[in-house]
Amino acid sequence: ESEDKFRCIVESSPIAKYFYHLENDNKLILTGANPSADRIIGIRHKNLIGKTIEEAFPALAETDTPEMYRKIAKGELNTQHFEIPYSDGRFKGVYDVTAFNTGLNSIAVDFMEISDRKKMERALIEAKEKAEENEEQLRAIFNSSKDAIVISKKGTVVLVNKSYLEMFGYSQPEEIIGKSILTNISPNEASKIKDFITRRYSGLDAPYYYESAGLRKNGTEFPFEVNVGMYELNGERFSVGIVRDITERKRSE
């Protein structure tokens, strides 16, 4: 009765299963396979029963898998879990394999076909690499812009480009990142800009273009114009300011 229950579990399992027995002459013989093995591999395993592992699956002869299985059968190795590609003209794929001892000189091998998963993993890796490449290109454009660019969240600076640093007299972005955007606004203009920020993040109308007075690190002031855009990322809103020094224009006027 116990054997019948065990057989029922094995036969109905969606995971492919092979059974091997190690003979006295060190031949590892395939003694059984369940229906899922036929379905996943796409061949009739009853024709392979009684053959050595190298005869049944010749492509494995070029790997260390047969020797690994023999050591598991002898009790010299514990359960092994690994991934392996296989192709011998009858079938090919990538398989997730678990091999374990089931008794004296006997092992069972569970496996699943994971080619689609591996393709997805490769696609994700390629997408990540492409995204990193695009990010590098965008960062290069960002830092090479002649216009000063500042990205902020609710009035706090999160990113600036090289032109912004030069315009406001900084040598490193760390000198301004994390500080209030009002740090670089003339005290006479601070309340006006603070009101713009509050209104913008509250969903109220606020100008997206205005002129104001900037404050450099050394304390000098200068006139500038700014165009502000908004974008959302991961549920958070950010503002992007394109800042231009208009000192020469004001002199001309």
C-alpha positions as CSV (number, residue, x, y, z in Angstrom):
1,E,0.0,0.0,0.0
2,S,2.8,2.4,0.9
3,E,4.6,1.6,-2.4
4,D,1.4,2.2,-4.3
5,K,1.0,5.7,-2.7
6,F,4.7,6.5,-3.5
7,R,4.2,5.4,-7.1
8,C,1.1,7.5,-7.4
9,I,3.0,10.6,-6.1
10,V,5.9,10.0,-8.5
11,E,3.6,9.3,-11.5
12,S,1.5,12.4,-10.9
13,S,4.3,14.8,-10.1
14,P,4.6,17.8,-12.5
15,I,8.3,17.6,-11.9
16,A,10.3,15.3,-14.1
17,K,12.0,12.4,-12.3
18,Y,14.7,10.0,-13.2
19,F,15.9,7.0,-11.2
20,Y,19.3,5.5,-11.4
21,H,21.1,2.5,-9.8
22,L,24.8,2.1,-9.5
23,E,25.9,-1.5,-10.5
24,N,29.0,-3.3,-9.1
25,D,30.9,-2.5,-12.3
26,N,30.3,1.2,-11.7
27,K,27.8,1.5,-14.5
28,L,25.0,3.9,-13.6
29,I,21.8,2.5,-15.0
30,L,18.6,4.4,-15.7
31,T,15.9,2.4,-14.0
32,G,12.9,4.6,-14.3
33,A,11.3,7.9,-15.4
34,N,7.9,9.4,-14.7
35,P,5.4,10.7,-17.2
36,S,6.5,14.3,-16.6
37,A,9.9,13.4,-17.9
38,D,8.4,12.2,-21.2
39,R,6.3,15.5,-21.4
40,I,9.1,17.9,-20.5
41,I,11.9,16.2,-22.6
42,G,9.6,15.2,-25.4
43,I,10.9,11.6,-25.8
44,R,9.7,8.1,-24.7
45,H,11.9,7.1,-21.8
46,K,10.8,3.5,-21.8
47,N,13.2,2.9,-24.6
48,L,16.1,4.2,-22.4
49,I,15.4,2.1,-19.3
50,G,18.3,-0.3,-18.7
51,K,20.9,1.9,-20.4
52,T,23.8,3.6,-18.8
53,I,23.6,7.3,-18.2
54,E,26.2,7.9,-20.9
55,E,24.2,5.7,-23.4
56,A,20.8,7.3,-22.5
57,F,22.2,10.9,-22.5
58,P,25.4,10.9,-24.5
59,A,25.9,14.7,-24.2
60,L,26.4,14.2,-20.4
61,A,29.5,12.0,-21.1
62,E,31.4,15.2,-21.8
63,T,30.5,16.6,-18.4
64,D,31.2,15.7,-14.8
65,T,27.5,15.0,-14.1
66,P,27.8,11.1,-14.4
67,E,30.6,11.1,-11.9
68,M,28.7,13.4,-9.6
69,Y,25.7,11.1,-9.7
70,R,27.9,8.1,-8.9
71,K,29.3,9.8,-5.8
72,I,25.8,10.7,-4.7
73,A,24.7,7.0,-5.2
74,K,27.7,5.9,-3.0
75,G,26.9,8.4,-0.3
76,E,30.1,10.4,-0.9
77,L,28.1,13.5,-1.9
78,N,25.0,15.1,-0.4
79,T,22.1,16.4,-2.4
80,Q,23.3,18.5,-5.3
81,H,21.3,21.3,-7.0
82,F,22.5,22.9,-10.3
83,E,21.6,24.2,-13.7
84,I,22.8,22.6,-16.9
85,P,22.3,23.1,-20.6
86,Y,21.8,20.0,-22.7
87,S,21.6,19.2,-26.4
88,D,22.1,15.9,-28.2
89,G,20.0,16.2,-31.4
90,R,16.9,14.7,-29.9
91,F,16.1,17.6,-27.5
92,K,17.8,20.7,-26.0
93,G,17.2,23.1,-23.3
94,V,18.4,24.4,-19.9
95,Y,17.4,22.4,-16.9
96,D,17.2,23.0,-13.2
97,V,18.4,19.8,-11.6
98,T,18.3,18.3,-8.1
99,A,20.0,14.9,-7.5
100,F,19.8,13.0,-4.2
101,N,20.4,9.6,-2.7
102,T,17.4,7.3,-2.3
103,G,19.1,4.3,-0.8
104,L,22.0,2.0,-1.3
105,N,23.7,2.8,-4.7
106,S,20.5,4.5,-5.8
107,I,19.6,8.1,-6.7
108,A,16.7,10.2,-7.9
109,V,17.1,13.2,-10.2
110,D,14.4,15.9,-10.3
111,F,14.5,18.5,-13.0
112,M,12.5,21.3,-14.7
113,E,13.0,22.9,-18.1
114,I,14.0,26.6,-17.5
115,S,14.9,27.8,-20.9
116,D,12.1,30.4,-20.9
117,R,13.2,31.6,-17.5
118,K,16.8,31.9,-18.6
119,K,15.7,33.9,-21.7
120,M,13.8,36.2,-19.4
121,E,16.8,36.6,-17.1
122,R,19.0,37.4,-20.1
123,A,16.4,39.9,-21.4
124,L,16.3,41.6,-18.0
125,I,20.1,41.8,-17.8
126,E,20.2,43.3,-21.4
127,A,17.5,45.7,-20.5
128,K,19.4,46.7,-17.3
129,E,22.6,47.2,-19.3
130,K,20.7,49.2,-21.9
131,A,19.1,51.3,-19.2
132,E,22.6,51.9,-17.6
133,E,23.9,52.9,-21.1
134,N,21.0,55.3,-21.6
135,E,21.5,56.7,-18.1
136,E,25.2,57.3,-18.9
137,Q,24.1,59.1,-22.1
138,L,21.5,61.2,-20.3
139,R,24.0,62.0,-17.5
140,A,26.6,63.2,-20.1
141,I,24.0,65.4,-21.8
142,F,22.9,66.7,-18.4
143,N,26.4,67.6,-17.3
144,S,27.5,69.0,-20.7
145,S,24.5,71.4,-20.9
146,K,25.5,75.1,-21.0
147,D,22.3,75.9,-19.1
148,A,22.4,75.4,-15.3
149,I,20.0,72.6,-14.3
150,V,18.8,71.8,-10.8
151,I,16.4,69.0,-9.8
152,S,14.6,69.4,-6.5
153,K,11.9,67.7,-4.4
154,K,9.7,70.0,-2.3
155,G,12.4,72.7,-2.3
156,T,15.3,70.4,-1.5
157,V,18.1,70.0,-4.1
158,V,18.6,66.4,-5.2
159,L,20.8,66.9,-8.3
160,V,22.6,69.7,-10.1
161,N,24.8,69.7,-13.2
162,K,28.3,71.2,-13.8
163,S,26.9,74.5,-15.2
164,Y,24.8,75.0,-12.1
165,L,27.9,74.5,-9.9
166,E,29.9,77.0,-12.0
167,M,27.1,79.6,-12.0
168,F,26.7,79.6,-8.3
169,G,30.4,79.2,-7.4
170,Y,30.5,75.6,-6.1
171,S,33.3,73.1,-6.8
172,Q,31.5,69.9,-5.7
173,P,27.7,68.9,-6.0
174,E,27.9,67.8,-2.4
175,E,28.1,71.4,-1.3
176,I,24.5,72.1,-2.4
177,I,22.7,68.7,-2.7
178,G,20.4,68.1,0.3
179,K,20.1,71.8,1.0
180,S,17.2,74.1,0.4
181,I,16.8,75.6,-3.1
182,L,16.5,78.9,-1.3
183,T,20.2,78.7,-0.5
184,N,20.9,80.1,-3.9
185,I,18.1,82.7,-3.8
186,S,18.6,86.3,-2.8
187,P,17.0,86.9,0.7
188,N,14.9,89.6,-0.9
189,E,13.4,87.0,-3.2
190,A,13.2,84.0,-0.9
191,S,9.6,84.4,0.3
192,K,8.3,84.7,-3.3
193,I,10.1,81.5,-4.4
194,K,9.1,79.7,-1.3
195,D,5.5,80.5,-2.1
196,F,5.9,79.3,-5.7
197,I,7.3,75.9,-4.4
198,T,4.5,75.5,-1.9
199,R,1.8,76.2,-4.5
200,R,3.4,74.0,-7.1
201,Y,3.6,70.9,-4.8
202,S,0.0,71.6,-3.5
203,G,-1.4,71.4,-7.0
204,L,-2.1,75.1,-7.1
205,D,-1.2,77.5,-10.0
206,A,2.4,78.7,-9.9
207,P,4.5,80.3,-12.6
208,Y,6.7,78.0,-14.6
209,Y,8.8,80.9,-15.9
210,Y,10.0,83.8,-13.8
211,E,13.0,86.1,-13.2
212,S,14.6,86.4,-9.8
213,A,17.9,87.1,-8.1
214,G,20.4,84.4,-7.4
215,L,22.9,84.2,-4.6
216,R,26.3,82.7,-5.2
217,K,28.4,80.8,-2.6
218,N,30.6,83.9,-2.1
219,G,27.5,86.1,-1.3
220,T,27.3,88.0,-4.6
221,E,23.9,88.4,-6.3
222,F,23.0,88.3,-9.9
223,P,19.8,88.2,-12.0
224,F,18.6,85.0,-13.5
225,E,15.6,83.5,-15.3
226,V,14.3,80.0,-14.7
227,N,11.9,77.6,-16.5
228,V,10.5,75.0,-14.2
229,G,9.1,71.6,-15.2
230,M,7.5,68.9,-13.1
231,Y,7.8,65.1,-13.3
232,E,6.8,62.1,-11.2
233,L,8.9,59.1,-10.4
234,N,7.9,56.2,-8.1
235,G,5.0,58.2,-6.8
236,E,7.1,61.3,-5.9
237,R,7.0,64.6,-7.6
238,F,10.2,66.5,-8.6
239,S,10.8,69.8,-10.2
240,V,13.5,70.6,-12.9
241,G,14.7,74.1,-13.1
242,I,16.6,75.4,-16.2
243,V,18.5,78.5,-14.9
244,R,20.1,81.2,-17.0
245,D,22.2,84.1,-15.9
246,I,20.7,87.2,-17.5
247,T,23.2,89.7,-16.2
248,E,24.3,90.8,-19.7
249,R,20.8,91.1,-20.9
250,K,19.8,93.3,-17.9
251,R,22.8,95.5,-18.6
252,S,21.8,95.9,-22.2
253,E,18.2,96.7,-21.2
